[in-house]
Amino acid sequence: MKTAQKLSLALSVLLLCLLAVTGCGPDPAASSDIPLEQALSSGKPTLAEFGRGTCIPCREMKPILENLAAEYEGKLNVVIVEIDDHMDQTRKHGIMAIPTQIFFDSSGQEITRHIGFYAKADIIAQLKNMGIE
């Protein structure tokens, strides 16, 4: 096994262990309205949250994200990525802890990311920094 593969496997195992310790388990009812790749290629900025529906901070973020999706409709894609259902995206974006919010510009390039609960006012401030009113 190559060193990179060993590292990837070790990181995946570490992530699963951290999730087990924090009590975050899969939530089969949770889903994303717009797949991340579709959102990133839409020509609009995107806020993607990687999480799990049974994770307490992830559950606290869900109503905030749903509210932001409504408030910024037509200006911003808001996508909730369930890590259990989208491990390929989770690995691709280097998610090491949940929840992780990633802000992408209109060309799909990552601008910044935040790990943990993110207050709505702080998210709005980041959106303003990106020129999204």
C-alpha positions, 0 to 999 in steps of 0.5 A: 500500500502506498504512503498516501493511501495509508495516510488517507485510510488512517485519516478516514479511521481517525474521522470515524473514531472522532465521530463515534466519540462525539456521538454523531451517527448517520441520519438516513432522513437528511439530504441535500436539495442541490448536489454539491457539484451541481451547485459549484458549477451553477455560476453562483457562490456556494456555502456547503456544510459537511456534517451528519444529521445526528451531530448536535452542532450539525443539527443546530446549524440546519435551521440557520442554513435553511434560513440563509438559503431562503434569504439569499435565494437566487444569490447563493447556493446553500448545500448540506452534505451528509458525510456518510452519503458523500464520502467521496466529496468529504475526502475531496474537500479534506473534511477532518471534523464536523460540521465544516462550512466551506464558502466557494466563489461563483467559479467554484473555488474555495474562499474560506472554511470554518469548523464547528458551530457558526453563528448566523451573524458571522456567516452573514459577515463572511458573505458580505466580505465575499460581496454577497448582500 
